[in-house]
């Protein structure tokens, strides 16, 4: 089997010139404060660490003087050499550190080393990950399909961090991307029938498709994996020994699928959500008496949030009427009571953590605070069901302070400038071009505030989306959007720049709406309105993937959502 052509992921496991000049000048003025020139010639290690490289050859002194491995220098896309032969090689001592690992070429060795040194950290996010940091590496030594998928993922990640946007360039000319696709094909050719292997490959291919910008393909990989997981859970009840002594445990895989399921559910359209897979089986556990570790706390908060979001989505789909509403109201009350029990225990844990912490520990603490704030926001915004229609009624006047806390936490996590925002006069199309315009992108003199980051969880994007969806303050919403656009992140299927574009369009439609007609005054306002009437708020955003890198987005007002009427449609490409 040959490598898949570009654009197709391998089969699933399962105005006038003066005005333009004025706009450009305003945009440059806004970005001028925070923007700092970024070197394009630093070594890969310094680029990943986001520090200035001294560019010494063959290995930079900034790395070698601190005991780090310098992974050499990326080749420019116009002169890209074959990753099999000319990619800078890690020291032989590191290659020798893979006992029993069959790596056929220098390209495979370089990619595997890059995975260990850099990809694991990015994918793990703000917490150590047993799946990425240990179990996948362990499985790579004995399972060829997983090894080739890991190498493919690492090769794509290496190309990814060289760019500006959280997606790979859509081109067939890059040798590194072709190498990654060849490794993907080998992974599919060598895959076996073990549930554990297939589940692991589903996750790896989910990430690979996200790198490519093929979200619909990624969703299919996840869906196939969820079905296999459900079958494996049933099989384990009958034959538990089958899942013992595996390089990757079923419990670890279940946790991964729960986290990825949250990501996907957040972007599925109403129709797609109605036919989505059931939530992965898990035992609902009460808040622990004492939170002791970051991972224990993360696991609990992740599952609690996932359960609440799934419940909210189900209630929006089913729209219970009359007596049918009683169990829904009772369940929401139970969630609120659980939050009340959890909150002081979580406070005690955070106090015990103290302030004298490492940077990684600081980020973990911020992430915990972020997820707690999202849970609180979701619970507080739920009012009741309409007696006759069954529509879930929202409180559009939720705590603005809580919204500000979310934006502040994300700003700290991303190390963003405190004055970062987007101006009212700016146009989304001017700030970031379509991803399809690859040549134009390479000519841009401005860029994002950090290199692209890809992670398999820890979604700050969902948190910022909550702010754009519910906050009353235009300043808060604009800062949230600026954080999405200025710090490009791929968080699974969540692409921060795409989400930022959608969020920006939503804000513009609401600010220029008139008597419930979205965008009716677009282009005719000199300044944003002081407030947005509820009739002009967007209640529903339905996303449909029409083709690779092409989205159809439908924005619905509260009235359109309640009556299932058509909304305002926008096409977005990347």
C-alpha positions in Angstrom: 0.0 0.0 0.0 1.4 3.4 -1.0 1.2 6.5 1.1 -2.1 8.3 1.0 -2.3 11.4 -1.2 -2.2 14.8 0.4 -5.7 15.8 1.6 -6.7 12.3 2.5 -5.8 10.8 5.8 -5.3 7.0 5.7 -8.5 4.9 6.3 -9.9 5.1 9.8 -9.2 2.2 12.2 -12.8 1.9 12.6 -13.9 48.5 0.0 -11.5 51.4 -1.6 -7.7 51.7 -1.2 -7.7 54.5 1.4 -10.0 52.6 3.8 -7.9 49.5 3.4 -4.8 51.6 4.3 -6.6 53.0 7.4 -7.5 49.5 8.5 -4.0 48.2 8.0 -2.6 51.1 10.0 -4.9 50.5 12.9 -4.2 46.8 12.9 -0.4 47.5 12.9 -0.8 49.9 15.8 -2.7 47.4 17.9 -0.2 44.6 17.3 2.8 46.9 17.7 2.8 47.0 21.5 3.1 43.3 22.1 4.7 42.0 19.0 8.4 41.0 19.2 10.3 39.7 16.2 10.7 36.0 16.2 13.7 34.2 14.9 13.0 31.7 12.1 16.5 30.1 12.2 16.8 28.8 15.8 17.3 25.2 16.6 14.3 22.9 17.0 14.8 22.5 20.8 14.9 26.3 21.4 11.8 26.8 19.2 9.9 24.1 21.1 11.0 25.6 24.5 10.2 29.1 23.1 13.5 30.7 24.0 16.0 32.6 22.0 18.6 30.4 20.3 22.3 31.5 19.8 22.3 29.5 16.5 25.7 28.0 17.0 26.4 25.1 14.6 26.1 22.2 14.5 24.5 22.3 17.9 23.5 25.5 19.8 25.4 26.4 23.0 22.1 27.4 24.8 21.1 23.7 24.7 24.5 21.9 25.1 25.7 24.2 27.9 22.6 23.2 30.1 22.9 19.5 29.3 20.0 19.5 26.8 20.0 17.7 23.5 20.1 20.1 20.5 17.9 18.7 17.8 19.5 20.8 15.0 18.0 23.3 12.7 14.8 23.0 10.5 15.2 23.2 6.8 13.1 25.9 4.9 10.1 24.6 3.0 11.6 25.7 -0.3 14.7 23.6 0.2 13.4 20.8 2.4 15.6 17.8 2.3 14.6 14.2 2.8 14.0 13.3 6.5 15.5 9.9 5.7 18.9 11.3 5.0 19.7 15.0 5.7 17.7 15.8 8.9 20.1 16.7 11.7 20.8 13.7 13.8 20.6 13.4 17.6 23.8 12.1 19.3 24.5 8.4 18.8 24.3 7.9 22.6 20.6 8.9 22.5 19.9 6.6 19.6 21.5 3.8 21.5 19.1 4.5 24.3 16.3 2.6 22.6 17.2 -1.0 23.5 15.3 -3.6 21.4 13.7 -0.9 19.3 13.8 -1.5 15.5 14.3 1.8 13.7 15.0 1.3 10.1 16.4 4.7 9.0 17.9 7.9 10.4 14.5 9.6 9.7 12.8 7.1 12.0 15.4 7.6 14.7 15.2 11.4 14.5 11.4 11.3 14.7 11.3 8.9 17.6 13.8 11.0 19.5 11.8 14.1 18.8 8.7 12.4 20.1 10.4 11.6 23.4 12.0 15.0 23.8 9.2 17.3 22.7 6.0 15.7 21.4 5.3 14.0 24.7 5.4 17.2 26.6 3.1 19.1 24.2 0.6 16.3 24.0 0.5 15.9 27.8 -0.4 19.6 28.3 -0.3 21.0 31.8 0.0 17.6 33.5 2.3 14.6 33.2 0.6 11.9 31.2 1.1 8.2 31.8 -0.3 7.5 28.3 2.1 9.7 26.4 5.1 9.7 28.7 5.3 6.0 29.4 2.8 3.5 28.0 2.8 4.6 24.3 6.7 4.5 24.4 6.6 1.1 26.0 4.2 -0.2 23.4 6.3 1.2 20.6 9.1 -1.2 21.5 7.0 -4.3 20.8 4.1 -3.3 18.5 5.2 -2.1 15.0 1.9 -0.5 14.2 2.0 1.8 17.2 5.7 2.5 16.6 5.1 3.7 13.0 2.1 5.8 14.2 4.2 7.4 16.8 6.9 8.2 14.3 4.3 9.7 11.9 2.9 11.8 14.7 6.3 13.0 15.7 7.3 13.9 12.1 4.1 15.9 11.8 4.7 17.6 15.1 8.2 18.7 14.1 6.9 20.3 10.9 4.0 21.8 12.9 6.2 23.7 15.4 8.1 25.3 12.5 4.9 27.1 11.3 2.7 29.9 12.6 -0.8 28.3 12.6 -2.1 25.3 14.5 -2.3 23.1 11.3 0.1 21.7 8.8 0.5 23.4 5.4 -1.8 21.9 2.8 0.9 20.9 0.4 2.2 17.8 -1.4 5.7 19.1 -1.9 7.1 18.7 1.7 9.3 15.7 2.3 8.7 15.6 6.0 4.9 15.4 5.5 5.3 12.7 2.9 7.5 10.8 5.3 4.9 11.1 8.0 2.1 9.8 5.7 4.3 6.9 4.7 4.7 6.0 8.3 0.9 6.3 8.8 0.5 3.8 5.9 2.9 1.4 7.5 1.0 1.6 10.8 -2.2 0.6 9.1 -0.5 -2.2 7.2 1.0 -3.7 10.3 -2.0 -3.2 12.7 -3.3 -6.3 14.4 -6.6 -7.2 15.9 -5.9 -6.6 19.6 -8.4 -4.2 21.1 -5.6 -2.4 23.0 -3.6 -1.9 19.8 -6.6 -0.6 17.8 -7.7 1.8 20.6 -4.2 3.2 20.8 -3.9 3.6 17.1 -7.3 5.3 17.0 -6.0 8.0 19.4 -2.7 8.4 17.5 -4.6 8.8 14.2 -7.0 11.2 15.8 -4.1 13.4 16.6 -2.5 13.0 13.2 -5.7 14.0 11.4 -6.0 17.1 13.7 -2.4 18.1 12.7 -3.5 17.9 9.1 -6.6 20.0 9.7 -8.9 17.2 8.8 -11.3 17.4 11.8 -14.0 15.3 10.3 -11.6 12.4 9.7 -10.3 12.8 13.3 -13.9 12.6 14.6 -14.4 9.4 12.6 -11.2 7.9 14.2 -12.5 8.8 17.6 -15.9 7.4 16.9 -14.4 4.1 15.8 -12.3 4.0 18.9 -15.3 4.6 21.2 -17.1 1.6 19.6 -14.1 -0.6 20.1 -13.8 0.6 23.7 -17.4 -0.3 24.4 -16.8 -3.8 23.0 -13.7 -4.2 25.0 -15.5 -3.2 28.2 -18.1 -5.9 27.5 -15.4 -8.5 26.7 -13.5 -7.8 29.9 -16.6 -8.7 31.9 -16.4 -12.2 30.4 -12.7 -12.6 30.0 -10.8 -10.2 32.4 -7.5 -11.9 32.0 -7.4 -10.9 28.3 -6.6 -7.3 29.4 -4.0 -8.1 32.0 -0.3 -7.4 31.4 -0.9 -5.1 28.5 1.7 -2.4 27.6 -1.2 0.1 27.7 -4.0 -0.4 30.3 -7.7 -0.2 29.4 -8.1 2.2 32.3 -5.6 4.6 30.8 -7.3 4.4 27.4 -10.7 5.0 28.8 -9.5 8.2 30.5 -8.0 9.3 27.2 -11.2 8.7 25.3 -13.3 10.5 28.0 -11.0 13.6 27.5 -11.2 13.4 23.7 -15.0 12.9 23.8 -15.4 16.2 25.7 -13.5 18.0 22.9 -15.5 16.5 20.1 -18.9 16.9 21.7 -18.2 20.6 22.1 -18.1 21.1 18.3 -20.7 18.6 17.0 -23.8 20.0 15.4 -27.2 19.3 16.9 -27.9 16.6 14.3 -24.5 14.9 14.7 -24.7 15.0 18.5 -28.1 13.3 18.4 -26.4 10.3 16.7 -23.1 10.4 18.6 -21.7 7.5 20.6 -22.6 7.0 24.3 -20.3 8.4 26.9 -17.5 5.9 27.7 -18.4 3.7 30.6 -17.1 5.1 33.9 -18.0 4.8 37.6 -19.3 8.1 38.9 -17.3 8.8 42.0 -18.1 11.4 44.7 -15.5 14.1 45.5 -12.6 12.5 47.4 -12.4 13.4 51.0 -9.0 14.8 50.4 -7.4 15.9 47.1 -3.8 14.7 47.3 -2.3 15.0 43.8 -2.6 17.0 40.6 -3.5 13.9 38.6 -6.1 12.7 41.0 -7.7 16.2 41.0 -7.5 16.4 37.2 -9.1 13.1 36.7 -12.0 14.0 39.0 -12.6 17.4 37.5 -12.4 16.1 34.0 -15.0 13.4 34.6 -17.3 15.7 36.6 -17.2 18.4 33.8 -17.7 15.8 31.1 -20.7 14.4 32.9 -22.3 17.8 33.3 -21.7 18.8 29.7 -23.1 15.6 28.4 -26.2 16.0 30.6 -26.7 19.6 29.3 -26.3 18.5 25.7 -28.8 15.6 26.2 -31.4 17.9 27.7 -31.0 20.3 24.8 -31.6 17.5 22.4 -34.5 15.7 24.2 -36.3 18.9 25.5 -38.3 17.2 28.3 -41.9 18.4 28.8 -44.0 18.3 31.9 -43.3 15.4 34.3 -40.3 14.4 32.1 -38.5 17.4 33.5 -38.5 16.1 37.1 -35.5 13.7 36.8 -33.5 16.4 34.8 -34.1 19.0 37.5 -33.2 16.5 40.2 -30.0 15.6 38.5 -29.0 19.2 38.1 -29.6 19.7 41.8 -27.4 16.7 42.5 -24.6 18.3 40.5 -24.9 21.5 42.4 -24.8 19.7 45.7 -21.7 17.8 44.6 -20.1 21.1 43.6 -20.8 22.4 47.1 -19.1 19.4 48.7 -16.2 19.5 46.3 -15.4 23.3 46.5 -14.0 23.6 50.0 -12.0 20.4 49.6 -10.5 21.7 46.4 -9.8 25.0 48.2 -7.9 23.1 50.9 -5.8 21.3 48.3 -4.9 24.5 46.5 -3.9 26.2 49.8 -1.8 23.2 50.7 0.0 23.5 47.3 1.3 26.9 48.5 2.9 29.5 46.3 6.5 28.3 46.2 5.9 26.0 43.2 7.7 25.2 40.0 6.4 26.6 36.7 4.8 23.2 35.7 3.1 23.0 39.1 1.9 26.6 38.7 0.3 25.7 35.4 -1.4 22.7 36.9 -2.9 24.8 39.6 -4.1 27.3 37.1 -5.7 24.5 35.0 -7.5 23.2 38.1 -8.9 26.6 38.9 -9.9 27.0 35.2 -11.9 23.8 35.1 -13.6 24.5 38.5 -14.7 27.9 37.1 -16.1 26.3 34.0 -18.1 23.8 36.1 -19.4 26.7 38.2 -20.4 28.7 35.1 -22.2 25.8 33.6 -24.2 25.1 36.8 -25.1 28.7 37.4 -26.3 29.4 33.8 -28.8 26.6 33.9 -32.2 28.0 35.1 -35.0 25.6 34.3 -37.0 24.1 31.4 -39.8 25.8 29.6 -43.0 24.0 30.6 -44.5 23.7 27.1 -41.5 23.6 24.7 -39.0 21.8 27.0 -36.3 24.3 26.0 -33.5 24.7 28.6 -33.7 28.3 29.7 -30.3 30.1 30.3 -29.4 32.9 32.6 -27.7 35.4 30.3 -26.7 37.5 33.3 -24.3 35.2 34.9 -21.4 36.5 37.1 -19.2 38.7 35.0 -16.5 38.5 37.6 -16.4 34.7 37.0 -16.0 35.4 33.3 -13.1 37.7 34.1 -11.5 35.0 36.2 -11.5 32.6 33.3 -9.9 35.1 30.9 -7.3 36.0 33.6 -6.4 32.4 34.2 -6.0 31.6 30.5 -3.9 34.8 30.1 -1.6 33.5 32.8 -1.4 30.0 31.3 -0.5 31.5 27.9 1.7 34.2 29.3 -0.2 36.8 27.3 0.2 40.6 27.3 -2.2 42.1 29.7 -3.6 44.6 27.1 -4.1 42.0 24.3 -7.4 42.6 22.5 -9.0 43.1 19.1 -10.3 46.5 17.9 -13.9 47.0 17.0 -12.9 48.2 13.5 -10.8 45.2 12.6 -12.0 42.5 10.2 -11.4 38.8 10.9 -10.3 38.3 7.3 -7.6 40.9 7.6 -6.1 39.5 10.9 -5.7 36.0 9.8 -6.0 34.8 6.1 -7.6 31.6 5.0 -5.3 28.7 5.7 -5.7 27.8 2.0 -3.7 30.9 1.1 -0.4 29.3 2.0 1.8 31.6 -0.2 0.2 34.7 1.3 0.8 33.4 4.8 4.5 33.0 4.2 4.7 36.7 3.3 3.1 38.0 6.5 5.4 40.2 8.5 3.3 39.9 11.6 2.5 36.6 13.4 1.2 35.1 16.5 2.7 35.6 20.0 4.0 32.1 20.3 4.8 29.1 18.3 1.8 26.7 17.6 1.1 24.2 20.4 -0.7 20.9 20.0 -2.1 19.0 23.0 -4.5 16.1 23.3 -6.5 17.7 26.1 -6.5 20.6 28.7 -8.7 22.7 26.6 -8.3 26.4 27.3 -10.2 27.0 24.0 -13.5 25.6 25.4 -13.1 27.9 28.4 -12.6 31.0 26.2 -15.6 29.9 24.1 -17.8 30.0 27.2 -16.7 33.6 27.8 -17.5 34.7 24.2 -20.9 32.8 24.4 -22.1 34.2 27.7 -20.2 37.3 28.8 -22.0 40.7 28.6 -18.7 42.7 28.5 -17.5 43.5 25.0 -14.0 44.0 26.5 -13.9 40.5 28.0 -15.2 38.9 24.8 -12.7 40.7 22.6 -9.8 39.7 24.9 -11.0 36.1 24.9 -11.0 36.1 21.1 -7.6 37.7 21.0 -6.2 35.0 23.2 -7.6 32.4 20.7 -6.1 34.1 17.7 -2.8 35.3 19.2 -1.8 32.0 20.8 -2.4 29.3 18.1 -3.3 26.0 19.7 -4.5 22.7 18.4 -6.4 21.1 21.3 -7.5 17.9 19.6 -10.2 18.9 17.1 -10.3 22.4 18.7 -8.2 24.7 16.5 -7.9 28.0 18.4 -7.7 30.1 15.2 -10.7 28.5 13.7 -12.6 28.8 17.0 -11.4 32.4 17.3 -12.7 33.2 13.8 -16.1 31.7 14.6 -16.2 33.5 17.9 -15.3 36.8 16.2 -18.0 36.4 13.6 -20.5 35.6 16.4 -19.5 38.8 18.3 -19.8 41.0 15.1 -23.2 39.5 14.3 -24.5 40.2 17.8 -23.1 43.7 18.0 -24.6 44.6 14.6 -27.9 42.9 15.0 -31.2 44.8 15.0 -34.5 43.5 16.4 -33.3 39.9 16.3 -31.8 40.0 12.8 -28.1 39.1 13.1 -25.6 41.4 11.3 -28.4 43.8 10.0 -26.2 46.9 10.8 -22.9 45.4 9.7 -20.6 48.1 8.4 -22.8 51.0 9.6 -21.7 51.3 13.2 -18.8 53.5 14.4 -18.5 51.9 17.8 -19.8 48.8 19.6 -23.1 49.0 21.4 -23.0 49.5 25.2 -25.1 46.3 25.6 -26.6 43.6 23.5 -30.4 42.9 24.0 -31.2 39.2 24.6 -33.1 39.1 21.3 -29.9 39.8 19.5 -27.8 37.1 21.4 -26.7 34.0 19.6 -28.0 30.9 21.4 -26.9 28.2 19.0 -23.8 27.6 16.8 -24.0 24.6 14.6 -20.8 23.5 12.8 -20.7 21.2 9.8 -17.6 20.0 8.1 -18.4 20.3 4.4 -15.1 19.2 3.0 -11.5 19.0 4.2 -10.6 22.4 5.7 -14.1 23.8 5.0 -16.7 24.6 7.6 -20.3 25.7 7.4 -21.3 27.6 10.5 -24.9 28.4 11.4 -25.6 31.1 14.0 -29.0 31.0 15.7 -30.6 33.7 17.9 -32.5 32.6 21.0 -35.8 32.8 19.0 -34.4 30.8 16.1 -33.0 28.2 18.5 -36.3 27.8 20.4 -38.4 27.5 17.2 -35.8 25.4 15.2 -35.7 28.1 12.5 -32.8 28.6 10.1 -30.1 30.9 11.2 -27.3 33.0 9.7 -24.8 30.9 7.7 -21.1 31.6 7.3 -18.5 29.5 5.4 -14.9 29.4 6.8 -12.0 27.7 5.1 -8.4 26.9 6.3 
